[in-house]
Amino acid sequence: MKRMIFLILRLFIAAIFITTAIGKLLDNRGFSVVLETYQLFPSSILLPLGLAVSLFELVLGWLLVTGQRLRLAALGALISYIGYLAIAVITNLRGLALTNCGCFGVFLARPMTWWTVLEDTILVAVCFVFWRMSSSHR
């Protein structure tokens, strides 16, 4: 049963990372425009930052699908979602009205709301459980 839960969590997290990475990579320029709306980063780094985030997500998803370096991939997923959660909280507290959180790039535009914070909190918890399970999984 524990192995099945581990596999389901692994593939669930992998699917999210691969889906979000592809959505961002299909229009990296559009994603960099979304990043600009957060008003956190200098304009000069938005395009490379968007590409780096997207490629990082794709690599994490690939590692999770293939089962390679699972402990490291689980930690990367956990750290990523902690970062996304922090940015979502900060953005909401600043009162910025983002029409697209950028989670899936420009293709599935979803507004940044406190629901986004809740979703990211749940994903942090899922990634934490997966990371803990990955230490005992061989």
C-alpha positions, 0 to 999 in steps of 0.5 A: 500500500505504501509503495502504491501511495508513493507511486501515485504521489510521484506521478501526480507531482511529476504531471504537475511539473511537466504540465506547467513547464510545457505551458510556460515553455510554449510561450516563454516571452508571454510567461516573462510578461506574466513574471513582470506583473509580480513586480519582483524582478528586474526587467532585464532578467525576466526572459532568462528567469522564465526559461530557467524556471520552466526548464527546472520544472521540466527536469524535476518532472522528468526525474520524477517520471523516470525515478532517478534521484528521487530524494533530490527531485522530491526536495526540489519539488518541496523547495519549489512549492515553498517558493511559489507559496511565498510569492503567492502570499507576498503578492496577495498581501501587496494587493496586486490584482494579477489576472494570471498567476502564470502557473501554466504560462499564458495558456491557462490564465488563472487569477492570483487569489487566496485560493492560489495560496491554498492550492500551493499550501496543499502542494507543499504538504503533498511534496513534504509527504513525498519527500519524507517517503522518499527517504525510506523508499529504495 
